[in-house]
Amino acid sequence: VYNTPMETKVIKKRKRRSDRMHIIYVLTNTVTKRKYVGLAVCIDRKGVETLNARWCRHVGRAKLQGKNWKLCEEIRQFGAEVFKREIKCFVRGKLEAFATETKLRKSGKYELNSV
């Protein structure tokens, strides 16, 4: 809400979309062949920019915050350059994206996921 000499206007916030596009991505350590699966909200149509931004956050967290998560430990031990990044799929909707990622994590193929 803001006031002008002539009138008072009410600015309504737009309702957030519940069906935003997400990517499910896989990070593979090419030395150990161990994998990590994750998800991110798309910020571009192809998902490449999304994956790059998410990867930068992983690397930053490993190097600057010193987290003891499996992925962070491998980034510190082997270096960020040995990881292969790929988009596994696109999923519409937050609930569906989380369900898909959880299903993949529980498959047992992704050893670098901490939980």
SULVENHU-V432135 format. One record per residue. N is the residue number from 0. SS is DSSP state (h for helix, s for strand, l for the rest). OMEGA is omega in degrees with one decimal (999 if undefined). Layout:
N&SS&OMEGA  N&SS&OMEGA
This chain:
0&l&174.4  1&s&-176.7  2&s&170.4  3&l&-179.1  4&l&-175.1  5&l&-171.3  6&l&174.3  7&s&179.5  8&s&175.6  9&l&179.3  10&l&180.0  11&l&174.9  12&l&177.2  13&l&176.9  14&l&179.7  15&l&178.7  16&l&177.9  17&l&-177.0  18&l&179.9  19&l&-179.5  20&s&177.6  21&s&170.8  22&s&168.3  23&s&-175.4  24&s&179.7  25&s&174.1  26&s&-177.8  27&s&173.2  28&s&-175.0  29&l&178.3  30&l&-175.8  31&l&-177.3  32&l&176.6  33&l&-172.7  34&s&176.4  35&s&174.9  36&s&179.6  37&s&177.3  38&s&179.1  39&s&175.6  40&s&-178.0  41&l&173.2  42&l&175.9  43&l&-174.8  44&l&-176.3  45&l&178.4  46&l&-177.2  47&h&179.2  48&h&177.8  49&h&-179.1  50&h&178.2  51&h&179.2  52&h&-179.7  53&h&178.7  54&h&178.1  55&h&177.4  56&h&176.9  57&h&-177.7  58&h&178.5  59&h&179.2  60&h&-179.7  61&h&-174.1  62&h&-172.9  63&h&-176.1  64&h&175.9  65&l&-179.2  66&l&179.9  67&l&177.4  68&l&-176.9  69&h&-179.6  70&h&-179.4  71&h&178.8  72&h&179.5  73&h&176.3  74&h&178.6  75&h&-176.1  76&h&-173.6  77&h&-178.0  78&l&-176.9  79&h&-174.6  80&h&-179.5  81&h&-178.3  82&s&174.3  83&s&-178.6  84&s&177.2  85&s&176.2  86&s&-179.0  87&s&179.7  88&s&173.6  89&s&-179.6  90&s&178.1  91&s&177.4  92&l&-176.4  93&h&-176.9  94&h&179.1  95&h&179.5  96&h&179.2  97&h&179.0  98&h&179.6  99&h&179.8  100&h&-180.0  101&h&178.6  102&h&179.0  103&h&179.8  104&h&-177.5  105&h&178.8  106&l&177.0  107&l&-178.4  108&l&-171.5  109&l&-173.3  110&l&-175.4  111&l&175.3  112&l&-172.5  113&l&-176.4  114&l&999
